[in-house]
Amino acid sequence: MKNIKVKRTVILLGILVSFLLLFGCSEEEDYQLVQESRFALGTYNQVTVYAPSEEEGQDIMDAVFTRVNEIENLMSINVEDSDISKLNEKAGESSVTVDPETFHLLDLGKEYKELTDGTFNIGIGTLIQLWDIGGDDQQVPEEAEIGSLLNHTDLNQLILNEDSYEARIEDPEMIVDLGGIAKGYAVDQAVQVIKNHGVEHAIVDFGGDVYVLGGNPDGNDWRIGISTPEIGESGVVGRLFSSDMSVVSSGDYERYFIENDQLYHHIIDPSTGHPTDNELSSVTVISDSALEGDILSTAMFVMGLEDGLDFVNDLEGVEAVLITKSKEVYLTTGVSDLFEIMDEEYTLAD
């Protein structure tokens, strides 16, 4: 069967923000709700602010997306003259001086590879490009080719000099890709821009990486819907009650293709070079930082249910919702009182 690219509506890439607005927003007289969506970082990014005026709200939008474009131009592998593109181009040849922000994310990538026991790895760019899931050349590669590229994902080959902000890839066959970390970082930076403008209530949703700033202007927590992790579904499994938190989901229903009745999704297991295959259909991480949520939701999805739960339970300030293919919902202790099931086909696990 020919490859079929099937994509869900962008607004349903893990967190249902339209649901959030529907069930939790009442505009007060002192606020003007301003909302805008723009394309960047390979996805549609929606920002909602409760500003003193529409004019000021628009100024905030311009400032937010200017900041996002700065990050994309520094860190996107798809921008020809970005720091990451230059670093990969010089792999095996020479060092590249990068922006301190880019350096910071490269350094974090190395740290989190160790923290997650390799389930999160910014050094698997060759494998991401080989599969090209969601792209024009998506394919099921030959096993020999996958095996060969697995030999070129060692982050010890990424050398960083914090004194000069120089980075070097020793392995000429290795490609670094910050796609699994830069979007979360952009969300955090967008929130900071909004805070700097004095806004106390806002929602930032970059392709399913969500941060809710403050609470709902009516004085209650936001209600954040977690999408049903099934292809072709547009509902929600349940909702979280939250404020001043990041909520980030990763799942096998977000970006994928089907060949010979087999689904291949975009979350590559760095240990096998294949899309992760376990009992999970989605992982949602609740934390103070979308960057952290971006990384940990991916890592936990690769780890699987048992290891993922053990891993997150050892972390401070991080909670999670894990949903299995058998439609069981597992909650960490700190989120059990903040989550409400809304789809009767799903059940809370003991």
Secondary structure as GFF3:
##gff-version 3
##sequence-region A 1 350
A	DSSP	beta_strand	4	7	.	.	.	ID=ss1
A	DSSP	three_ten_helix	10	12	.	.	.	ID=ss2
A	DSSP	beta_strand	15	16	.	.	.	ID=ss3
A	DSSP	alpha_helix	17	24	.	.	.	ID=ss4
A	DSSP	beta_strand	32	40	.	.	.	ID=ss5
A	DSSP	beta_strand	43	51	.	.	.	ID=ss6
A	DSSP	alpha_helix	54	75	.	.	.	ID=ss7
A	DSSP	alpha_helix	83	89	.	.	.	ID=ss8
A	DSSP	beta_strand	96	97	.	.	.	ID=ss9
A	DSSP	alpha_helix	100	115	.	.	.	ID=ss10
A	DSSP	alpha_helix	125	131	.	.	.	ID=ss11
A	DSSP	alpha_helix	143	149	.	.	.	ID=ss12
A	DSSP	three_ten_helix	150	152	.	.	.	ID=ss13
A	DSSP	three_ten_helix	155	157	.	.	.	ID=ss14
A	DSSP	beta_strand	158	161	.	.	.	ID=ss15
A	DSSP	beta_strand	166	169	.	.	.	ID=ss16
A	DSSP	alpha_helix	182	196	.	.	.	ID=ss17
A	DSSP	beta_strand	202	206	.	.	.	ID=ss18
A	DSSP	beta_strand	209	213	.	.	.	ID=ss19
A	DSSP	beta_strand	222	227	.	.	.	ID=ss20
A	DSSP	beta_strand	236	242	.	.	.	ID=ss21
A	DSSP	beta_strand	245	251	.	.	.	ID=ss22
A	DSSP	beta_strand	255	259	.	.	.	ID=ss23
A	DSSP	beta_strand	262	265	.	.	.	ID=ss24
A	DSSP	beta_strand	280	287	.	.	.	ID=ss25
A	DSSP	alpha_helix	290	303	.	.	.	ID=ss26
A	DSSP	alpha_helix	305	313	.	.	.	ID=ss27
A	DSSP	beta_strand	319	324	.	.	.	ID=ss28
A	DSSP	beta_strand	328	331	.	.	.	ID=ss29
A	DSSP	three_ten_helix	333	335	.	.	.	ID=ss30
A	DSSP	beta_strand	339	341	.	.	.	ID=ss31
A	DSSP	beta_strand	347	348	.	.	.	ID=ss32
###
